[in-house]
Amino acid sequence: MVPEAPLEQTEAGLVPAGQGWFVMNARGARWIHRQGRGDNLPFTGWTEFEAETYFPQLGMALIVLGPGEPIGMYHWEADQEDFLILSGEALLLIEGEERPLRQWDFVHCPPETRHMILGAGDGPCHLLAVSAREHQTGDWGAYTVDEVALRHGAGVEEETSDTERAYARFPKSVPAQYRDGLLPS
């Protein structure tokens, strides 16, 4: 029998604090504010310890982006990533191309697909991001140079696999409590 995982109350909200099944409402969970890159609820761990210990197979996050905000920097990964637009509009940068996205669009990125998603339109974009975690250490992937990504402020000037270098222009992400209005009612 699989036990229920304990949930720990932090200053920023609830986090899983052990292995097992659990139920956690997004409004009571620990969010991560990423200035210039929206707000992120990493359901399956924010820290390396949480991800590796409690969720070694799958990563899942709820992301809220404002217009023009990228989830991150243009990159490819050794594992697949998938995205579902829950509400609002987004812009997909993929293999040097741009694709508009709207509610209920699903994006599948097989391993090594160069990509990034930015908020678009007049309001927030809510999306669900899911990724495999088989290759999260070592040769996970890289941030690649791309003219389209650079034009949208979501690219690197020089290819790197160093996350700190790729995100050097952004302030550090910080744990944050849920803010009223972040999610639709």
PAMAR-435798 format. One record per atom (N, C-alpha, C): residue in one letter; x, y, z. Coordinates in steps of 0.2 Angstrom, whole numbers, padded with zeros to 4 digits, always signed. Last residue first. Layout:
N
AXYZ/...
***
This chain:
185
S-0056+0161-0058/S-0060+0158-0053/S-0064+0152-0055/P-0038+0159-0063/P-0046+0161-0065/P-0050+0158-0059/L-0025+0165-0053/L-0028+0159-0057/L-0035+0162-0058/L-0022+0177-0048/L-0017+0174-0052/L-0020+0168-0056/G-0031+0182-0039/G-0032+0184-0046/G-0027+0181-0050/D-0020+0183-0025/D-0027+0183-0028/D-0027+0185-0035/R-0006+0173-0025/R-0009+0180-0025/R-0016+0180-0028/Y+0003+0161-0015/Y-0002+0163-0021/Y-0005+0170-0020/Q+0019+0166-0010/Q+0012+0164-0009/Q+0008+0165-0015/A+0035+0161-0016/A+0030+0166-0015/A+0023+0163-0014/P+0053+0160-0018/P+0046+0157-0016/P+0041+0162-0015/V+0061+0167-0033/V+0060+0167-0025/V+0053+0163-0024/S+0074+0168-0044/S+0067+0166-0043/S+0067+0165-0035/K+0085+0182-0047/K+0084+0175-0044/K+0076+0174-0043/P+0083+0192-0062/P+0084+0191-0054/P+0082+0184-0052/F+0092+0189-0077/F+0085+0189-0073/F+0087+0189-0066/R+0104+0187-0083/R+0100+0194-0084/R+0094+0194-0080/A+0107+0174-0082/A+0111+0179-0078/A+0107+0186-0078/Y+0103+0162-0088/Y+0098+0166-0084/Y+0101+0172-0080/A+0114+0156-0093/A+0109+0158-0097/A+0104+0163-0094/R+0122+0155-0082/R+0124+0159-0087/R+0118+0161-0091/E+0115+0145-0075/E+0116+0151-0072/E+0118+0157-0077/T+0115+0134-0084/T+0109+0138-0082/T+0110+0144-0079/D+0125+0129-0096/D+0126+0132-0089/D+0119+0137-0088/S+0127+0126-0108/S+0122+0121-0105/S+0122+0124-0097/T+0126+0138-0122/T+0129+0136-0115/T+0124+0130-0113/E+0130+0149-0135/E+0127+0143-0133/E+0130+0141-0127/E+0127+0166-0133/E+0132+0161-0135/E+0129+0154-0132/E+0116+0174-0131/E+0120+0176-0136/E+0126+0171-0138/V+0099+0166-0129/V+0106+0167-0127/V+0111+0170-0133/G+0082+0172-0129/G+0088+0169-0131/G+0095+0171-0128/A+0071+0180-0127/A+0071+0173-0124/A+0077+0169-0126/G+0068+0192-0133/G+0071+0192-0127/G+0071+0185-0123/H+0064+0191-0146/H+0059+0191-0141/H+0062+0191-0134/R+0076+0190-0153/R+0072+0196-0155/R+0066+0196-0150/L+0081+0178-0149/L+0084+0184-0146/L+0080+0190-0148/A+0072+0169-0156/A+0072+0169-0148/A+0076+0176-0146/V+0077+0172-0169/V+0070+0173-0167/V+0069+0174-0159/E+0090+0167-0168/E+0088+0174-0170/E+0081+0176-0168/D+0098+0158-0156/D+0093+0158-0161/D+0090+0165-0162/V+0108+0147-0148/V+0108+0154-0151/V+0103+0153-0156/T+0103+0137-0134/T+0106+0138-0141/T+0104+0145-0143/Y+0106+0128-0120/Y+0103+0134-0122/Y+0106+0136-0129/A+0104+0110-0119/A+0108+0116-0119/A+0104+0122-0121/G+0104+0094-0110/G+0103+0098-0115/G+0107+0105-0116/W+0109+0086-0100/W+0102+0087-0100/W+0100+0090-0107/D+0121+0078-0096/D+0120+0080-0103/D+0112+0081-0103/G+0119+0081-0079/G+0124+0079-0084/G+0122+0082-0091/T+0102+0078-0075/T+0109+0079-0073/T+0113+0077-0079/Q+0090+0074-0082/Q+0091+0080-0079/Q+0097+0082-0076/H+0085+0063-0090/H+0092+0066-0091/H+0093+0073-0088/E+0072+0059-0085/E+0078+0054-0086/E+0085+0057-0086/R+0061+0066-0084/R+0067+0068-0080/R+0072+0063-0080/A+0049+0074-0095/A+0052+0068-0092/A+0058+0070-0088/S+0037+0087-0091/S+0043+0085-0094/S+0045+0078-0091/V+0024+0099-0094/V+0026+0092-0091/V+0032+0090-0095/A+0015+0113-0090/A+0021+0111-0093/A+0022+0104-0089/L+0000+0122-0093/L+0003+0117-0089/L+0009+0114-0093/L-0003+0140-0092/L-0002+0134-0096/L+0001+0128-0091/H-0011+0155-0095/H-0010+0150-0090/H-0009+0143-0094/C-0007+0172-0098/C-0008+0165-0101/C-0007+0160-0096/P-0015+0188-0095/P-0011+0182-0093/P-0013+0176-0097/G-0018+0198-0109/G-0019+0196-0102/G-0014+0191-0101/D-0017+0201-0123/D-0018+0207-0119/D-0018+0205-0111/G-0004+0191-0132/G-0011+0194-0131/G-0011+0200-0126/A+0007+0180-0123/A+0005+0184-0129/A-0002+0187-0127/G+0021+0172-0116/G+0015+0175-0115/G+0013+0180-0121/L+0031+0160-0124/L+0031+0167-0121/L+0023+0168-0121/I+0042+0146-0125/I+0035+0149-0125/I+0035+0155-0121/M+0054+0137-0135/M+0052+0142-0129/M+0045+0144-0130/H+0066+0125-0142/H+0059+0128-0141/H+0059+0133-0135/R+0072+0112-0151/R+0073+0118-0149/R+0067+0122-0148/T+0071+0095-0147/T+0067+0100-0150/T+0069+0107-0147/E+0077+0085-0140/E+0081+0089-0144/E+0078+0094-0148/P+0063+0074-0138/P+0070+0076-0136/P+0073+0080-0142/P+0048+0083-0144/P+0052+0077-0143/P+0059+0079-0141/C+0036+0092-0138/C+0043+0093-0140/C+0046+0087-0139/H+0019+0097-0142/H+0024+0091-0140/H+0031+0093-0143/V+0007+0107-0136/V+0013+0107-0139/V+0017+0101-0137/F-0010+0111-0138/F-0006+0106-0135/F+0001+0106-0139/D-0022+0123-0135/D-0017+0120-0140/D-0012+0116-0136/W-0031+0128-0126/W-0032+0121-0128/W-0027+0119-0133/Q-0030+0145-0131/Q-0033+0140-0126/Q-0034+0133-0130/R-0016+0147-0143/R-0022+0149-0140/R-0025+0143-0135/L-0001+0152-0151/L-0005+0147-0147/L-0011+0150-0144/P+0008+0155-0166/P+0004+0158-0161/P+0000+0152-0157/R+0025+0152-0169/R+0018+0149-0169/R+0014+0152-0164/E+0040+0154-0177/E+0035+0157-0172/E+0028+0154-0174/E+0056+0145-0179/E+0049+0148-0181/E+0045+0150-0175/G+0067+0139-0174/G+0068+0145-0177/G+0062+0148-0180/E+0061+0128-0166/E+0065+0127-0172/E+0066+0133-0177/I+0049+0139-0160/I+0051+0132-0161/I+0055+0131-0167/L+0040+0148-0149/L+0046+0148-0153/L+0049+0141-0154/L+0024+0152-0147/L+0028+0147-0147/L+0034+0148-0152/L+0015+0163-0138/L+0019+0162-0144/L+0024+0157-0143/A-0002+0163-0131/A+0005+0162-0131/A+0008+0162-0138/E-0017+0168-0122/E-0013+0167-0128/E-0006+0166-0127/G-0029+0160-0111/G-0025+0165-0114/G-0022+0164-0120/S-0027+0144-0104/S-0031+0150-0105/S-0026+0155-0108/L-0020+0132-0106/L-0026+0132-0102/L-0030+0138-0103/I-0010+0124-0116/I-0012+0131-0115/I-0019+0130-0112/L+0002+0112-0112/L-0005+0113-0114/L-0007+0120-0112/F+0017+0104-0117/F+0014+0110-0114/F+0006+0110-0117/D+0031+0094-0114/D+0024+0095-0117/D+0021+0101-0113/E+0047+0087-0118/E+0043+0091-0114/E+0036+0092-0118/Q+0059+0073-0117/Q+0053+0076-0120/Q+0050+0081-0115/D+0076+0075-0114/D+0070+0072-0113/D+0064+0076-0116/A+0087+0084-0118/A+0087+0077-0119/A+0081+0073-0118/E+0081+0100-0124/E+0082+0095-0119/E+0083+0088-0121/W+0085+0116-0129/W+0083+0109-0131/W+0085+0105-0125/H+0079+0133-0128/H+0084+0128-0127/H+0081+0121-0130/Y+0077+0150-0123/Y+0077+0145-0129/Y+0082+0140-0128/M+0073+0152-0106/M+0077+0154-0112/M+0077+0148-0117/G+0056+0153-0100/G+0063+0153-0099/G+0067+0155-0105/I+0044+0158-0103/I+0044+0153-0098/I+0052+0153-0095/P+0044+0176-0106/P+0045+0169-0108/P+0045+0164-0102/E+0032+0188-0108/E+0036+0185-0103/E+0037+0178-0106/G+0023+0194-0117/G+0030+0195-0118/G+0034+0191-0113/P+0010+0195-0105/P+0012+0196-0112/P+0019+0198-0112/G+0014+0184-0091/G+0011+0190-0094/G+0013+0191-0101/L+0010+0167-0087/L+0014+0172-0090/L+0010+0178-0092/V+0010+0154-0076/V+0006+0160-0078/V+0011+0165-0080/I+0010+0137-0075/I+0014+0143-0076/I+0009+0148-0078/L+0012+0122-0066/L+0007+0127-0069/L+0011+0133-0069/A+0022+0108-0070/A+0022+0114-0067/A+0016+0118-0070/M+0031+0093-0067/M+0025+0096-0069/M+0024+0103-0066/G+0041+0079-0072/G+0041+0086-0069/G+0034+0089-0072/L+0045+0062-0067/L+0041+0067-0071/L+0041+0074-0068/Q+0054+0054-0060/Q+0052+0052-0067/Q+0049+0058-0071/P+0056+0058-0046/P+0062+0057-0051/P+0060+0056-0058/F+0050+0065-0035/F+0048+0065-0041/F+0053+0064-0047/Y+0057+0065-0023/Y+0050+0064-0022/Y+0047+0063-0029/T+0071+0067-0026/T+0069+0063-0021/T+0062+0061-0021/E+0073+0076-0036/E+0076+0070-0037/E+0073+0065-0032/A+0064+0087-0032/A+0063+0084-0038/A+0066+0077-0039/E+0070+0091-0019/E+0063+0089-0020/E+0062+0085-0026/F+0084+0094-0023/F+0082+0088-0018/F+0075+0086-0019/E+0082+0104-0032/E+0085+0098-0034/E+0083+0092-0030/T+0066+0113-0029/T+0073+0112-0027/T+0076+0105-0031/W+0053+0110-0033/W+0057+0116-0036/W+0064+0115-0035/G+0041+0098-0037/G+0048+0100-0034/G+0051+0106-0038/T+0029+0096-0044/T+0034+0091-0043/T+0041+0093-0041/F+0023+0109-0046/F+0020+0103-0042/F+0025+0098-0040/P+0028+0124-0046/P+0031+0117-0048/P+0029+0112-0044/L+0021+0137-0052/L+0019+0132-0047/L+0022+0125-0049/N+0026+0153-0057/N+0027+0145-0058/N+0025+0142-0052/D+0025+0168-0066/D+0024+0164-0059/D+0023+0157-0061/G+0037+0177-0077/G+0030+0174-0074/G+0030+0171-0067/R+0049+0182-0080/R+0047+0175-0082/R+0041+0172-0079/G+0050+0194-0073/G+0052+0194-0080/G+0050+0187-0084/Q+0053+0185-0059/Q+0053+0192-0061/Q+0055+0191-0069/R+0045+0173-0053/R+0051+0173-0057/R+0051+0180-0061/H+0040+0165-0039/H+0039+0171-0043/H+0046+0172-0047/I+0032+0150-0036/I+0039+0153-0037/I+0038+0159-0041/W+0021+0144-0023/W+0023+0147-0030/W+0030+0149-0030/R+0015+0132-0013/R+0021+0136-0014/R+0022+0138-0021/A-0003+0131-0012/A+0004+0128-0013/A+0009+0134-0014/G-0016+0135-0012/G-0013+0134-0006/G-0006+0132-0006/R-0020+0135-0025/R-0020+0141-0022/R-0017+0141-0015/A-0019+0121-0029/A-0014+0126-0032/A-0014+0133-0028/N-0021+0109-0017/N-0024+0114-0021/N-0019+0119-0023/M-0016+0092-0017/M-0014+0099-0015/M-0017+0104-0019/V-0015+0076-0011/V-0019+0081-0015/V-0017+0087-0012/F-0003+0062-0014/F-0006+0068-0010/F-0011+0072-0014/W+0007+0047-0011/W+0002+0051-0015/W+0000+0057-0010/G+0025+0047-0008/G+0018+0045-0008/G+0013+0049-0012/Q+0038+0055+0001/Q+0036+0051-0004/Q+0029+0049-0003/G+0038+0072+0008/G+0039+0065+0008/G+0037+0061+0002/A+0032+0084+0007/A+0038+0083+0011/A+0040+0076+0012/P+0026+0096-0004/P+0027+0089-0003/P+0033+0088+0002/V+0021+0112+0002/V+0025+0108-0002/V+0025+0101+0000/L+0011+0127+0004/L+0012+0120+0005/L+0017+0117+0000/G+0019+0143+0006/G+0013+0139+0005/G+0015+0131+0006/A+0029+0152+0010/A+0026+0153+0004/A+0020+0148+0002/E+0032+0147+0023/E+0030+0154+0022/E+0027+0155+0016/T+0025+0130+0022/T+0031+0135+0022/T+0028+0142+0022/Q+0019+0115+0028/Q+0017+0122+0027/Q+0024+0126+0027/E+0020+0100+0020/E+0023+0104+0024/E+0021+0112+0023/L+0012+0085+0019/L+0013+0091+0016/L+0015+0096+0021/P+0017+0067+0017/P+0015+0073+0021/P+0016+0080+0017/A+0009+0056+0006/A+0014+0060+0008/A+0012+0065+0012/E+0001+0040+0011/E+0000+0047+0009/E+0006+0051+0011/P+0009+0025+0005/P+0006+0029+0010/P+0005+0036+0007/V+0003+0011-0004/V+0007+0017-0005/V+0004+0022+0000/M+0004-0006+0000/M+0000+0000+0000/M+0004+0006+0000/
***
